Amino acid sequence: MGLVRKQRRKYETPNHPWQAQRIEEERKIIEEYGLTNKKQIWKNASILRNFRKQAREITKLRGEKKDSNSKILIQKLNRLNLVKTGSKLSDILNLQLRDVLERRLQTVVYKKNLSNSIKQARQFILHKKISVNGKIISSPSYLINEKDKIEYKNGFSPVLTTVVESKTKNTDEVEVKENLSVKSTETPEVAK
């Protein structure tokens, strides 16, 4: 069983520590998805590896057991929005690491324009400013289901800014506009 204090690792490290191509790919992924370290890449790769392993084991089965197990796995991955409803086991084997990283809460918050940057999305989540289905989630690596409703915590409405480069002005000048339509509690007045 093991001690609670000594939990086992939930990921596997690469076989060889110094492969320039792998290190460069991991650096790009960290920058793109706002991860803090390579351990998060390895954890998500482990999640993907487990899904693929389950799909390979199901392909070995026969008959009704194979159909029911494949249906359960495909429904689970469909809820995570990793595969479509009518997918087959071969589609699960074709999943990539970026598919799993796209379903992280941090990435979804940024893609829904609830933050200015991927790092600000992480900060909002860690500071408990984002709720999922009314429940505050403080883990940026939380995998989002298809039907989850992501919004700001009650009473929190940041002023998000968008940077717009003006084509008529010099390229050195940058205009910053405030996006006040994020979440407004006041009702706008109707012009008479």
N, C-alpha and C positions, 0 to 999 in steps of 0.2 A: 504494500500500500504506500508507504512513505510518509514522511513528515510533512505537515502543512508548511512549516518554515522552509523546507527545501523542495519547492515545486520543480518539476522537470521543465526543461526548455520546450517551447512550443514552436521551435524553428530549427532548421539545420543551416549551418554555415557552409560556404562554398568549399569544395575539396582543396582547391589551391588558393592560397591567400593573395598572390600577386599576379593577376592576369589583367594586363592593361586594358584590353577591350571590355571585359566585364566591369572593371572599376569605372571606366568612362560611361558605360551605359547606366550604372547605378547612380553616378553623379548627376546625370541628366534627369533621371527619374526623381531623385530627391529634390532637385530644383523645380521640376515641373509640378509635382504634387505636394510640395511643401513639407516633406517628411523631415524629421529631426535627425535620423541616423539610418544606417543601412540595416539595422536590426528590424525596422519596420518593413523594409522591402522583403527581407527573408521570412518574416511572419506571414505576409500576404502571399508570398510564393508557396509557403507551406499550406495555407488554406486552399490555394488552387491545386496543389499536388494531392491533397486529400480528396477533393472533388473528382479529380481524374482517376485516382485509385479506386474510388467507389464505382465509377463508371466502368473501369476495366473488370472489376470483380463481378459486376452485374452482367457484363457480356458473356461471362463464363457460365452463367446460370441458364436453365432451360425452362420452357413452358410458362405456366401461370406465375410462378415466383419471379421470373425474369421481368415479365410485364408489370407486375405490381411494384417491384422495387425500382424499376426504371421510371415508372410514373411518379413515384414519391420523390425521387431525386430531381427529376425534371421540374416538378411543381415547386420544390424548394428553391432551385436555381431561377425559376421563373419569378418567384416572389422577390428575389434579390435583383431581378432584372438583368441577369447574366445570359439567359437564353430565352428564346421565344416559346410560346405555348406548344406549338406543334413540332418541337425539336426532337432530335434523336440523340442517342448516346454518343455518336460520332461528333455532334456539335459540342458536347461537353469536353471531349478530348481536344477540340480545337481552341478552347479558351486560352487567352493570354493573360499575363500579369497585369497589363494595363486595364483589362476588363474589370478585374477585381478592384484595382485602385480607383476606378471611376465611380464605384459604389460606396466609397468611404464618405462619412458625414462631412469631413472637411472639404472634400472635393465638391460634393453636391451643394454645400452652402455657398461656395465660391461660384459655381456654375449657375446658381439661381440668382446671382447678383445681390446676395445678402451681405456681401463684404467687398471691399475694394481690391484685396489681394488674397492669395491663398494663405499667406501667413496671418493676415488679419482674421480670416475664417477660423484658423486654429486658435487664435487668441479669444475670439468670441465664444468658442466651444469650451475652452479651458476655464474661462471666467463665468461659465454657466449663463450665457446670454441667449442661447439657442435651445428651443424645445422641439422635440419630435413627438407628434401626437399628444401634445400637452404635457409631456414628461421631459424634464430637463436631462439632457445627456451631456456628460463632460468628457467623453472619450472621442477624440477625432477619428479614431480607426473604426468606429461603430459602422457596421454595414447596413445601409439603408434598404428597406423594402420598397417595393414598387408603389404602394399606396400610402406611404408615410407622409404626413403633413409637417413640413419644416417651417418654423416661424420664429420670430423673436420672442423672448420671455416677456411676460406682461410688464408693461411700463418701460420697456427698453426700445428706443427708436433712434438709432444712430443717424447722423447726417452723413450720407455717403457722397463722396465727391467723384466727379468724372473729369478726366483731363481731356480737353479738346484742343487740338492744334489748329490755329486759324490759318487758312490758306491765303488770306488777303494781307495778313501782317507778316512780319519777319518770322522765320522759322525758329528763332531763338525765343520769341515770346510765346508763352503757353497760357491759355485761359482756363481757369478752374471754375466749374459750375457746380453748385450744390444741388443734389437731388433730394428734394424735400418730399417726394411722393413715395417714400419707402413705406412708412406706416403713419398715418396721420389720425389722431384721435379727434381733431376738430372738424366740424363740418364746414365746407366752403360756403361763403355767402353768395347768393344768386344776384346777379346784376339786374337792376330794374329797368 
